[in-house]
Amino acid sequence: MTRLKSMWGWAVQTARLMVGVPDYDNYVAHRKADHRAEPIMTYVEFFRERQNARYACEKGRFRGCC
């Protein structure tokens, strides 16, 4: 059963990354392990930052629909 849960978690993470949904849990683990002195973004902050990075909203590259 544990192996099945592990495989399911891996499949869900892979699917999310394929459609562009970032993995907040991995981000938090990385920050705690490698950047202890720096603050950790909330999920909302993290999601917005990743969206901006993906679509380059702040740089004016995203044109929207038309």
N, CA, C and O atoms as a CHARMM CRD file, in Angstrom:
* protein
*
  264
    1    1 MET  N      0.82000  -1.19700   0.00000 PROA 1      0.00000
    2    1 MET  CA     0.00000   0.00000   0.00000 PROA 1      0.00000
    3    1 MET  C      0.86900   1.26900   0.00000 PROA 1      0.00000
    4    1 MET  O      0.55500   2.24100  -0.68600 PROA 1      0.00000
    5    2 THR  N      1.95300   1.24800   0.77000 PROA 2      0.00000
    6    2 THR  CA     2.85400   2.40100   0.81700 PROA 2      0.00000
    7    2 THR  C      3.46700   2.66800  -0.55300 PROA 2      0.00000
    8    2 THR  O      3.61500   3.81900  -0.96200 PROA 2      0.00000
    9    3 ARG  N      3.81700   1.61500  -1.24500 PROA 3      0.00000
   10    3 ARG  CA     4.40300   1.77600  -2.58200 PROA 3      0.00000
   11    3 ARG  C      3.38200   2.38000  -3.54800 PROA 3      0.00000
   12    3 ARG  O      3.72400   3.22000  -4.38000 PROA 3      0.00000
   13    4 LEU  N      2.14400   1.95000  -3.43000 PROA 4      0.00000
   14    4 LEU  CA     1.08700   2.49200  -4.28100 PROA 4      0.00000
   15    4 LEU  C      0.88900   3.98200  -4.01300 PROA 4      0.00000
   16    4 LEU  O      0.73500   4.76000  -4.95400 PROA 4      0.00000
   17    5 LYS  N      0.88900   4.38700  -2.74600 PROA 5      0.00000
   18    5 LYS  CA     0.75900   5.80300  -2.40000 PROA 5      0.00000
   19    5 LYS  C      1.93400   6.60900  -2.94700 PROA 5      0.00000
   20    5 LYS  O      1.75900   7.72100  -3.44600 PROA 5      0.00000
   21    6 SER  N      3.11900   6.03900  -2.84900 PROA 6      0.00000
   22    6 SER  CA     4.30800   6.71300  -3.35700 PROA 6      0.00000
   23    6 SER  C      4.21600   6.90400  -4.86700 PROA 6      0.00000
   24    6 SER  O      4.52000   7.97800  -5.38500 PROA 6      0.00000
   25    7 MET  N      3.80000   5.86500  -5.55800 PROA 7      0.00000
   26    7 MET  CA     3.66300   5.94900  -7.02200 PROA 7      0.00000
   27    7 MET  C      2.57700   6.96000  -7.39100 PROA 7      0.00000
   28    7 MET  O      2.74300   7.73000  -8.33700 PROA 7      0.00000
   29    8 TRP  N      1.46500   6.96000  -6.64800 PROA 8      0.00000
   30    8 TRP  CA     0.39100   7.91000  -6.91300 PROA 8      0.00000
   31    8 TRP  C      0.89000   9.34600  -6.71400 PROA 8      0.00000
   32    8 TRP  O      0.61600  10.21800  -7.53900 PROA 8      0.00000
   33    9 GLY  N      1.61700   9.59000  -5.62700 PROA 9      0.00000
   34    9 GLY  CA     2.15500  10.91900  -5.36900 PROA 9      0.00000
   35    9 GLY  C      3.09600  11.37300  -6.46800 PROA 9      0.00000
   36    9 GLY  O      3.07000  12.53300  -6.88000 PROA 9      0.00000
   37   10 TRP  N      3.92200  10.46500  -6.93800 PROA 10     0.00000
   38   10 TRP  CA     4.84100  10.78700  -8.03600 PROA 10     0.00000
   39   10 TRP  C      4.06800  11.11300  -9.30400 PROA 10     0.00000
   40   10 TRP  O      4.40900  12.05700 -10.01600 PROA 10     0.00000
   41   11 ALA  N      3.02500  10.33600  -9.59000 PROA 11     0.00000
   42   11 ALA  CA     2.21700  10.57000 -10.78700 PROA 11     0.00000
   43   11 ALA  C      1.50000  11.91900 -10.71400 PROA 11     0.00000
   44   11 ALA  O      1.43900  12.64700 -11.70500 PROA 11     0.00000
   45   12 VAL  N      0.96000  12.25100  -9.54200 PROA 12     0.00000
   46   12 VAL  CA     0.27200  13.53700  -9.37300 PROA 12     0.00000
   47   12 VAL  C      1.25400  14.68700  -9.54100 PROA 12     0.00000
   48   12 VAL  O      0.94600  15.66700 -10.21800 PROA 12     0.00000
   49   13 GLN  N      2.42800  14.58100  -8.93600 PROA 13     0.00000
   50   13 GLN  CA     3.43300  15.63000  -9.05900 PROA 13     0.00000
   51   13 GLN  C      3.84900  15.80500 -10.51700 PROA 13     0.00000
   52   13 GLN  O      3.96900  16.93400 -10.99400 PROA 13     0.00000
   53   14 THR  N      4.06800  14.71500 -11.21900 PROA 14     0.00000
   54   14 THR  CA     4.44800  14.77400 -12.62800 PROA 14     0.00000
   55   14 THR  C      3.36700  15.44300 -13.46100 PROA 14     0.00000
   56   14 THR  O      3.66300  16.29600 -14.29700 PROA 14     0.00000
   57   15 ALA  N      2.11800  15.06300 -13.23700 PROA 15     0.00000
   58   15 ALA  CA     1.00900  15.65900 -13.99100 PROA 15     0.00000
   59   15 ALA  C      0.91400  17.15600 -13.73100 PROA 15     0.00000
   60   15 ALA  O      0.70100  17.93800 -14.65700 PROA 15     0.00000
   61   16 ARG  N      1.06900  17.55100 -12.47900 PROA 16     0.00000
   62   16 ARG  CA     1.00100  18.98300 -12.15700 PROA 16     0.00000
   63   16 ARG  C      2.11200  19.75700 -12.83300 PROA 16     0.00000
   64   16 ARG  O      1.87900  20.84300 -13.36400 PROA 16     0.00000
   65   17 LEU  N      3.31500  19.21200 -12.82000 PROA 17     0.00000
   66   17 LEU  CA     4.43600  19.89800 -13.46800 PROA 17     0.00000
   67   17 LEU  C      4.23100  19.97000 -14.97500 PROA 17     0.00000
   68   17 LEU  O      4.63900  20.94500 -15.60700 PROA 17     0.00000
   69   18 MET  N      3.61100  18.96100 -15.55400 PROA 18     0.00000
   70   18 MET  CA     3.36600  18.94800 -17.00500 PROA 18     0.00000
   71   18 MET  C      2.40500  20.05600 -17.42900 PROA 18     0.00000
   72   18 MET  O      2.52400  20.59400 -18.53000 PROA 18     0.00000
   73   19 VAL  N      1.45900  20.39700 -16.56300 PROA 19     0.00000
   74   19 VAL  CA     0.51000  21.44800 -16.90500 PROA 19     0.00000
   75   19 VAL  C      0.88800  22.79400 -16.30500 PROA 19     0.00000
   76   19 VAL  O      0.14100  23.76500 -16.42800 PROA 19     0.00000
   77   20 GLY  N      2.04100  22.85200 -15.66000 PROA 20     0.00000
   78   20 GLY  CA     2.55300  24.12800 -15.18000 PROA 20     0.00000
   79   20 GLY  C      2.20700  24.49500 -13.75700 PROA 20     0.00000
   80   20 GLY  O      2.36900  25.65300 -13.37400 PROA 20     0.00000
   81   21 VAL  N      1.73700  23.55000 -12.95600 PROA 21     0.00000
   82   21 VAL  CA     1.44500  23.83300 -11.55200 PROA 21     0.00000
   83   21 VAL  C      2.69800  23.50600 -10.74600 PROA 21     0.00000
   84   21 VAL  O      3.09700  22.34300 -10.68500 PROA 21     0.00000
   85   22 PRO  N      3.32600  24.50200 -10.12800 PROA 22     0.00000
   86   22 PRO  CA     4.56300  24.26800  -9.39400 PROA 22     0.00000
   87   22 PRO  C      4.34300  23.47500  -8.11300 PROA 22     0.00000
   88   22 PRO  O      3.22600  23.41700  -7.59800 PROA 22     0.00000
   89   23 ASP  N      5.40100  22.86600  -7.60000 PROA 23     0.00000
   90   23 ASP  CA     5.33400  22.01300  -6.42400 PROA 23     0.00000
   91   23 ASP  C      5.79400  22.78400  -5.19100 PROA 23     0.00000
   92   23 ASP  O      6.99300  22.91200  -4.94100 PROA 23     0.00000
   93   24 TYR  N      4.84800  23.28700  -4.43400 PROA 24     0.00000
   94   24 TYR  CA     5.13800  24.10500  -3.25700 PROA 24     0.00000
   95   24 TYR  C      5.87100  23.30600  -2.18200 PROA 24     0.00000
   96   24 TYR  O      6.77800  23.83700  -1.54000 PROA 24     0.00000
   97   25 ASP  N      5.50500  22.05800  -1.97400 PROA 25     0.00000
   98   25 ASP  CA     6.14900  21.24700  -0.93700 PROA 25     0.00000
   99   25 ASP  C      7.64400  21.07900  -1.20100 PROA 25     0.00000
  100   25 ASP  O      8.44600  21.15200  -0.27000 PROA 25     0.00000
  101   26 ASN  N      8.02200  20.85900  -2.44300 PROA 26     0.00000
  102   26 ASN  CA     9.44700  20.75100  -2.77500 PROA 26     0.00000
  103   26 ASN  C     10.15900  22.08500  -2.56600 PROA 26     0.00000
  104   26 ASN  O     11.30400  22.11700  -2.11400 PROA 26     0.00000
  105   27 TYR  N      9.48600  23.18100  -2.89300 PROA 27     0.00000
  106   27 TYR  CA    10.05000  24.50900  -2.67600 PROA 27     0.00000
  107   27 TYR  C     10.34200  24.72700  -1.19200 PROA 27     0.00000
  108   27 TYR  O     11.43000  25.17400  -0.83000 PROA 27     0.00000
  109   28 VAL  N      9.37000  24.40900  -0.33500 PROA 28     0.00000
  110   28 VAL  CA     9.53600  24.59800   1.10800 PROA 28     0.00000
  111   28 VAL  C     10.67600  23.73100   1.63100 PROA 28     0.00000
  112   28 VAL  O     11.50000  24.19800   2.41700 PROA 28     0.00000
  113   29 ALA  N     10.73000  22.47600   1.20200 PROA 29     0.00000
  114   29 ALA  CA    11.79900  21.57600   1.64900 PROA 29     0.00000
  115   29 ALA  C     13.16600  22.11200   1.22700 PROA 29     0.00000
  116   29 ALA  O     14.11900  22.06500   2.00600 PROA 29     0.00000
  117   30 HSD  N     13.26500  22.61400   0.00900 PROA 30     0.00000
  118   30 HSD  CA    14.52500  23.16900  -0.48700 PROA 30     0.00000
  119   30 HSD  C     14.94100  24.39400   0.32300 PROA 30     0.00000
  120   30 HSD  O     16.10600  24.52600   0.70000 PROA 30     0.00000
  121   31 ARG  N     13.98400  25.29700   0.59300 PROA 31     0.00000
  122   31 ARG  CA    14.30700  26.50200   1.35100 PROA 31     0.00000
  123   31 ARG  C     14.77500  26.16300   2.76000 PROA 31     0.00000
  124   31 ARG  O     15.72100  26.76500   3.26800 PROA 31     0.00000
  125   32 LYS  N     14.10600  25.19500   3.39100 PROA 32     0.00000
  126   32 LYS  CA    14.48400  24.80900   4.74600 PROA 32     0.00000
  127   32 LYS  C     15.85600  24.14400   4.78100 PROA 32     0.00000
  128   32 LYS  O     16.59900  24.30200   5.74900 PROA 32     0.00000
  129   33 ALA  N     16.19100  23.40900   3.73800 PROA 33     0.00000
  130   33 ALA  CA    17.46400  22.69500   3.70200 PROA 33     0.00000
  131   33 ALA  C     18.63300  23.59600   3.29700 PROA 33     0.00000
  132   33 ALA  O     19.71700  23.50500   3.87300 PROA 33     0.00000
  133   34 ASP  N     18.41400  24.46000   2.30900 PROA 34     0.00000
  134   34 ASP  CA    19.53100  25.20200   1.72000 PROA 34     0.00000
  135   34 ASP  C     19.53600  26.70800   1.97700 PROA 34     0.00000
  136   34 ASP  O     20.56000  27.35900   1.77400 PROA 34     0.00000
  137   35 HSD  N     18.42800  27.26400   2.41200 PROA 35     0.00000
  138   35 HSD  CA    18.33200  28.71900   2.58800 PROA 35     0.00000
  139   35 HSD  C     17.62400  29.04600   3.90300 PROA 35     0.00000
  140   35 HSD  O     16.62000  29.75900   3.90800 PROA 35     0.00000
  141   36 ARG  N     18.13000  28.54000   4.98500 PROA 36     0.00000
  142   36 ARG  CA    17.47100  28.66300   6.29000 PROA 36     0.00000
  143   36 ARG  C     17.28900  30.10000   6.75200 PROA 36     0.00000
  144   36 ARG  O     16.29600  30.41100   7.41000 PROA 36     0.00000
  145   37 ALA  N     18.21200  30.97100   6.42700 PROA 37     0.00000
  146   37 ALA  CA    18.15000  32.35400   6.90200 PROA 37     0.00000
  147   37 ALA  C     17.16500  33.21100   6.10400 PROA 37     0.00000
  148   37 ALA  O     16.81400  34.31000   6.53500 PROA 37     0.00000
  149   38 GLU  N     16.72000  32.72200   4.95700 PROA 38     0.00000
  150   38 GLU  CA    15.82300  33.49500   4.10200 PROA 38     0.00000
  151   38 GLU  C     14.36800  33.11000   4.36000 PROA 38     0.00000
  152   38 GLU  O     14.07900  31.96600   4.71000 PROA 38     0.00000
  153   39 PRO  N     13.45400  34.06000   4.18900 PROA 39     0.00000
  154   39 PRO  CA    12.03700  33.75000   4.43000 PROA 39     0.00000
  155   39 PRO  C     11.46600  32.80700   3.36800 PROA 39     0.00000
  156   39 PRO  O     11.97100  32.72600   2.24800 PROA 39     0.00000
  157   40 ILE  N     10.40900  32.10400   3.74600 PROA 40     0.00000
  158   40 ILE  CA     9.71500  31.19500   2.83300 PROA 40     0.00000
  159   40 ILE  C      8.40900  31.85800   2.41600 PROA 40     0.00000
  160   40 ILE  O      7.63700  32.30700   3.26400 PROA 40     0.00000
  161   41 MET  N      8.16200  31.91700   1.11700 PROA 41     0.00000
  162   41 MET  CA     6.93000  32.52300   0.61900 PROA 41     0.00000
  163   41 MET  C      5.72300  31.67300   1.03000 PROA 41     0.00000
  164   41 MET  O      5.83100  30.45800   1.19700 PROA 41     0.00000
  165   42 THR  N      4.58700  32.32800   1.18600 PROA 42     0.00000
  166   42 THR  CA     3.34300  31.59600   1.40200 PROA 42     0.00000
  167   42 THR  C      2.97200  30.91500   0.08900 PROA 42     0.00000
  168   42 THR  O      3.56000  31.20000  -0.95500 PROA 42     0.00000
  169   43 TYR  N      1.99300  30.01300   0.14600 PROA 43     0.00000
  170   43 TYR  CA     1.57500  29.33200  -1.08200 PROA 43     0.00000
  171   43 TYR  C      1.08600  30.33100  -2.12400 PROA 43     0.00000
  172   43 TYR  O      1.40600  30.20300  -3.30500 PROA 43     0.00000
  173   44 VAL  N      0.31500  31.32000  -1.69500 PROA 44     0.00000
  174   44 VAL  CA    -0.22200  32.31100  -2.62700 PROA 44     0.00000
  175   44 VAL  C      0.90900  33.11200  -3.27600 PROA 44     0.00000
  176   44 VAL  O      0.90500  33.31500  -4.49000 PROA 44     0.00000
  177   45 GLU  N      1.87300  33.56700  -2.47500 PROA 45     0.00000
  178   45 GLU  CA     3.02300  34.30200  -3.00800 PROA 45     0.00000
  179   45 GLU  C      3.80700  33.43700  -3.98600 PROA 45     0.00000
  180   45 GLU  O      4.19700  33.89400  -5.06000 PROA 45     0.00000
  181   46 PHE  N      4.03400  32.18000  -3.60300 PROA 46     0.00000
  182   46 PHE  CA     4.78100  31.24900  -4.44400 PROA 46     0.00000
  183   46 PHE  C      4.06500  31.03100  -5.77300 PROA 46     0.00000
  184   46 PHE  O      4.69000  31.07200  -6.83300 PROA 46     0.00000
  185   47 PHE  N      2.75100  30.79900  -5.71600 PROA 47     0.00000
  186   47 PHE  CA     1.98900  30.54100  -6.92900 PROA 47     0.00000
  187   47 PHE  C      2.03000  31.74300  -7.86200 PROA 47     0.00000
  188   47 PHE  O      2.22000  31.58700  -9.06900 PROA 47     0.00000
  189   48 ARG  N      1.85100  32.94800  -7.30900 PROA 48     0.00000
  190   48 ARG  CA     1.89100  34.16200  -8.13600 PROA 48     0.00000
  191   48 ARG  C      3.26700  34.38400  -8.74900 PROA 48     0.00000
  192   48 ARG  O      3.37800  34.76400  -9.91500 PROA 48     0.00000
  193   49 GLU  N      4.31100  34.14900  -7.96700 PROA 49     0.00000
  194   49 GLU  CA     5.67600  34.32100  -8.48000 PROA 49     0.00000
  195   49 GLU  C      5.93900  33.35200  -9.62000 PROA 49     0.00000
  196   49 GLU  O      6.53100  33.73200 -10.63100 PROA 49     0.00000
  197   50 ARG  N      5.50700  32.10700  -9.47000 PROA 50     0.00000
  198   50 ARG  CA     5.69800  31.10800 -10.52400 PROA 50     0.00000
  199   50 ARG  C      4.88400  31.45200 -11.75900 PROA 50     0.00000
  200   50 ARG  O      5.35600  31.26800 -12.88000 PROA 50     0.00000
  201   51 GLN  N      3.66400  31.95000 -11.57100 PROA 51     0.00000
  202   51 GLN  CA     2.84800  32.36500 -12.70700 PROA 51     0.00000
  203   51 GLN  C      3.50700  33.51200 -13.44600 PROA 51     0.00000
  204   51 GLN  O      3.58500  33.50100 -14.67400 PROA 51     0.00000
  205   52 ASN  N      3.98500  34.50600 -12.70300 PROA 52     0.00000
  206   52 ASN  CA     4.66200  35.63900 -13.33400 PROA 52     0.00000
  207   52 ASN  C      5.91000  35.18900 -14.07700 PROA 52     0.00000
  208   52 ASN  O      6.19300  35.68100 -15.16900 PROA 52     0.00000
  209   53 ALA  N      6.65300  34.26500 -13.49900 PROA 53     0.00000
  210   53 ALA  CA     7.85500  33.76700 -14.16200 PROA 53     0.00000
  211   53 ALA  C      7.49900  32.99500 -15.43000 PROA 53     0.00000
  212   53 ALA  O      8.19500  33.10100 -16.44000 PROA 53     0.00000
  213   54 ARG  N      6.44000  32.23700 -15.38100 PROA 54     0.00000
  214   54 ARG  CA     6.05500  31.42800 -16.54500 PROA 54     0.00000
  215   54 ARG  C      5.54600  32.29500 -17.68400 PROA 54     0.00000
  216   54 ARG  O      5.91600  32.08800 -18.83900 PROA 54     0.00000
  217   55 TYR  N      4.70800  33.25400 -17.36600 PROA 55     0.00000
  218   55 TYR  CA     4.08200  34.06000 -18.40900 PROA 55     0.00000
  219   55 TYR  C      4.75600  35.40800 -18.61500 PROA 55     0.00000
  220   55 TYR  O      4.33700  36.17700 -19.48000 PROA 55     0.00000
  221   56 ALA  N      5.78500  35.70900 -17.84200 PROA 56     0.00000
  222   56 ALA  CA     6.53100  36.96400 -17.95700 PROA 56     0.00000
  223   56 ALA  C      5.59500  38.16500 -17.92100 PROA 56     0.00000
  224   56 ALA  O      5.75900  39.10500 -18.69900 PROA 56     0.00000
  225   57 CYS  N      4.62100  38.13900 -17.02700 PROA 57     0.00000
  226   57 CYS  CA     3.63200  39.21500 -16.92300 PROA 57     0.00000
  227   57 CYS  C      4.27900  40.55100 -16.60500 PROA 57     0.00000
  228   57 CYS  O      3.87100  41.58100 -17.14300 PROA 57     0.00000
  229   58 GLU  N      5.26500  40.54600 -15.75300 PROA 58     0.00000
  230   58 GLU  CA     5.88200  41.80500 -15.34000 PROA 58     0.00000
  231   58 GLU  C      6.78000  42.39300 -16.42100 PROA 58     0.00000
  232   58 GLU  O      7.09700  43.58200 -16.37300 PROA 58     0.00000
  233   59 LYS  N      7.19000  41.60400 -17.37700 PROA 59     0.00000
  234   59 LYS  CA     8.09300  42.07900 -18.42700 PROA 59     0.00000
  235   59 LYS  C      7.34500  42.51500 -19.67800 PROA 59     0.00000
  236   59 LYS  O      7.96400  42.96800 -20.64100 PROA 59     0.00000
  237   60 GLY  N      6.01400  42.38200 -19.67700 PROA 60     0.00000
  238   60 GLY  CA     5.24400  42.82800 -20.81500 PROA 60     0.00000
  239   60 GLY  C      5.20000  41.86400 -21.98600 PROA 60     0.00000
  240   60 GLY  O      4.68900  42.21000 -23.05100 PROA 60     0.00000
  241   61 ARG  N      5.72900  40.66000 -21.80800 PROA 61     0.00000
  242   61 ARG  CA     5.72800  39.70400 -22.92600 PROA 61     0.00000
  243   61 ARG  C      4.36500  39.04400 -23.10000 PROA 61     0.00000
  244   61 ARG  O      4.01800  38.64700 -24.21300 PROA 61     0.00000
  245   62 PHE  N      3.59200  38.92000 -22.04100 PROA 62     0.00000
  246   62 PHE  CA     2.30700  38.25200 -22.13200 PROA 62     0.00000
  247   62 PHE  C      1.30000  39.19800 -22.77700 PROA 62     0.00000
  248   62 PHE  O      1.05700  40.29400 -22.27300 PROA 62     0.00000
  249   63 ARG  N      0.73000  38.77800 -23.86500 PROA 63     0.00000
  250   63 ARG  CA    -0.19200  39.63000 -24.61500 PROA 63     0.00000
  251   63 ARG  C     -1.64800  39.28600 -24.36400 PROA 63     0.00000
  252   63 ARG  O     -2.53300  40.04500 -24.75900 PROA 63     0.00000
  253   64 GLY  N     -1.91800  38.16300 -23.71900 PROA 64     0.00000
  254   64 GLY  CA    -3.30800  37.79200 -23.48600 PROA 64     0.00000
  255   64 GLY  C     -3.92800  37.18200 -24.73200 PROA 64     0.00000
  256   64 GLY  O     -3.24400  36.54000 -25.52900 PROA 64     0.00000
  257   65 CYS  N     -5.19700  37.38300 -24.88600 PROA 65     0.00000
  258   65 CYS  CA    -5.95100  36.73300 -25.95100 PROA 65     0.00000
  259   65 CYS  C     -5.68100  37.33900 -27.31800 PROA 65     0.00000
  260   65 CYS  O     -5.36800  36.61500 -28.26400 PROA 65     0.00000
  261   66 CYS  N     -5.79400  38.63800 -27.43400 PROA 66     0.00000
  262   66 CYS  CA    -5.77400  39.21800 -28.78000 PROA 66     0.00000
  263   66 CYS  C     -4.63100  40.15500 -28.97800 PROA 66     0.00000
  264   66 CYS  O     -4.47800  40.72300 -30.06000 PROA 66     0.00000
